[in-house]
Amino acid sequence: MTDPPVSKDAEQKQVVEINIEGQQQANNNTPPNNETQQANQAAQRNASSALSALIEENVLDLLTQVDTANEADLRSKNTELLGYLAKLIDLLKEKTSECITLEKQNTALTQQSKSLKEVVGIVKDLLNIRNMEVTHLQEDISSMQEKINNERVRQNTMIEKMEHVTRLNASLKEEYQKQYAKFQEVRDMYEEKVQIVLAENERLMALHRAA
């Protein structure tokens, strides 16, 4: 026994139902990432567009057949429309929830961006302070090095003066020793002459007493 032919409306209904059910299942089972979110959003847009077009077509069809259709057909059409409206409302709720989630994410990202900017500003301030400290340290080191160089020059000058004084003292000592040696020589000669004079006086006095 062959199956009855499927109408165009039934095919569209099946496609929309498959899209909606598949999208809802994907939203429940798929972990969030950029590619998946983009694919889900595209599928939701396609399902919403198809569902809206189908509802509009069925409403127009219902309005054109309201005078000729029997009550059972009208009730069936009305039930179908209510079902699709319920699914459309669910999609709108999901869209609203998604918009709220995206808004929260946007707010969080904005706050994170502000926090990162504040961190960058603090890091820049710390780097400026560190650069100032390094500059001051370099200035202190340069000043200390200059003082060390000046002290080294002063000590070298003092050492040169001390060496000059030492050489001068050695020269004076040598001259003193020479003069002292001459003085000793003169004194020895003087004592020798005194002894000669005394001996001559004693001899003369002895001759005088003998006469």
C-alpha positions in Angstrom: 0.0 0.0 0.0 1.5 3.3 -1.1 1.7 6.4 1.2 -0.5 9.4 0.4 1.2 12.3 -1.3 2.7 15.0 0.9 1.4 18.5 0.3 3.7 21.6 0.0 2.4 22.9 3.3 3.2 19.6 5.0 6.7 19.6 3.6 7.3 23.2 4.8 6.0 22.3 8.3 8.3 19.3 8.5 11.3 21.4 7.5 10.5 24.1 10.0 9.8 21.6 12.8 13.1 19.8 12.0 15.0 23.2 12.0 13.4 24.2 15.3 13.9 20.9 17.1 17.5 20.6 15.8 18.3 24.1 16.9 16.8 23.6 20.4 18.8 20.3 20.7 22.0 22.1 19.5 21.5 24.8 22.1 21.1 22.3 24.8 23.9 19.9 23.9 26.6 22.0 22.1 29.3 23.7 24.2 29.5 27.4 23.5 32.1 28.7 21.1 32.3 31.3 18.4 31.7 29.0 15.5 28.9 27.1 17.1 27.2 30.3 18.3 27.4 31.7 14.8 26.0 28.5 13.3 23.2 28.4 15.9 22.3 32.0 15.3 22.1 31.4 11.5 20.0 28.4 12.0 17.7 30.3 14.4 17.3 33.1 11.9 16.5 30.6 9.1 14.0 28.8 11.3 12.4 32.0 12.4 12.1 33.3 8.8 10.7 30.0 7.6 8.2 29.8 10.5 7.1 33.4 10.0 6.6 32.8 6.2 4.7 29.6 6.9 2.4 31.3 9.5 1.8 34.2 7.2 1.0 31.9 4.3 -1.4 29.8 6.5 -3.1 32.9 7.9 -3.7 34.2 4.3 -4.9 30.7 3.3 -7.2 30.6 6.3 -8.6 34.0 5.5 -9.3 33.1 1.9 -11.0 29.8 3.0 -12.9 31.1 6.0 -16.1 31.3 4.0 -15.8 27.9 2.2 -14.0 25.8 4.8 -15.9 23.7 7.2 -15.5 24.1 11.0 -13.3 21.0 11.4 -10.8 22.3 8.8 -10.8 25.8 10.5 -10.2 24.2 13.9 -7.4 22.1 12.5 -5.8 25.1 10.8 -6.3 27.1 14.0 -4.6 24.4 16.1 -1.7 24.2 13.7 -1.3 28.0 13.8 -1.4 28.0 17.6 1.3 25.3 17.6 3.5 27.3 15.3 2.8 30.5 17.3 3.8 28.6 20.5 7.1 27.5 18.8 7.6 31.1 17.5 7.1 32.4 21.0 9.7 29.9 22.3 12.1 31.1 19.7 11.5 34.7 20.6 12.1 33.8 24.3 15.4 32.1 23.3 16.3 35.2 21.2 15.5 37.5 24.1 17.5 35.3 26.5 20.4 35.3 24.0 20.2 39.1 23.7 20.3 39.4 27.5 23.3 37.0 27.6 25.1 38.9 24.9 24.4 42.2 26.7 25.8 40.7 29.9 28.9 39.4 28.0 29.3 42.9 26.3 29.1 44.5 29.7 31.6 42.1 31.2 33.9 42.6 28.2 33.6 46.4 28.5 34.4 46.2 32.3 37.3 43.9 31.5 38.5 46.3 28.9 38.3 49.2 31.4 40.1 47.0 34.0 42.9 46.2 31.5 43.2 49.9 30.6 43.6 50.7 34.3 46.2 47.9 34.7 48.1 49.3 31.7 47.9 52.8 33.2 49.2 51.5 36.5 52.0 49.6 34.7 53.0 52.7 32.8 53.1 54.7 36.1 55.2 52.0 37.7 57.6 52.0 34.7 57.8 55.8 34.9 58.6 55.6 38.6 61.2 52.9 38.0 62.7 55.0 35.2 62.9 58.0 37.6 64.5 55.8 40.2 67.0 54.5 37.7 67.8 58.1 36.6 68.3 59.2 40.2 70.5 56.2 40.9 72.6 57.0 37.8 73.0 60.6 39.0 74.0 59.4 42.5 76.5 57.0 41.0 78.0 59.7 38.8 78.2 62.1 41.7 79.9 59.4 43.9 82.3 58.5 41.0 83.2 62.2 40.7 83.9 62.4 44.5 86.0 59.3 44.3 88.0 60.7 41.4 88.5 64.0 43.3 89.6 62.1 46.4 92.0 60.0 44.3 93.5 63.2 42.8 93.9 64.7 46.3 95.6 61.6 47.6 97.9 61.4 44.6 98.9 65.1 45.1 99.5 64.5 48.8 101.6 61.5 48.1 103.7 63.5 45.6 104.2 66.2 48.2 105.2 63.7 50.8 107.7 62.1 48.4 109.1 65.6 47.6 109.4 66.3 51.4 111.1 62.9 51.9 113.6 63.6 49.1 114.2 67.1 50.6 114.8 65.6 54.1 117.2 63.0 52.7 119.1 65.8 51.0 119.2 67.9 54.2 120.3 64.9 56.2 123.1 64.2 53.7 124.2 67.9 53.9 124.1 67.8 57.7 126.3 64.7 57.8 128.8 66.5 55.5 128.8 69.6 57.6 129.1 67.5 60.8 132.0 65.6 59.3 133.8 68.9 58.5 133.0 70.2 62.0 134.6 67.1 63.5 137.6 67.5 61.3 138.0 71.2 62.3 137.5 70.3 66.0 140.2 67.6 65.8 142.6 70.1 64.2 141.7 72.7 66.8 142.4 70.2 69.7 145.6 69.2 68.1 146.8 72.8 67.8 145.7 73.4 71.4 147.8 70.5 72.5 150.8 71.8 70.5 150.3 75.3 72.1 150.1 73.9 75.6 153.1 71.8 75.1 155.0 74.8 73.8 153.9 76.9 76.8 155.1 74.2 79.2 158.4 74.0 77.5 158.9 77.8 77.6 157.9 77.9 81.2 160.3 75.1 82.0 163.1 77.1 80.3 162.2 80.2 82.1 162.3 78.5 85.5 165.7 77.0 84.6 167.1 80.3 83.7 
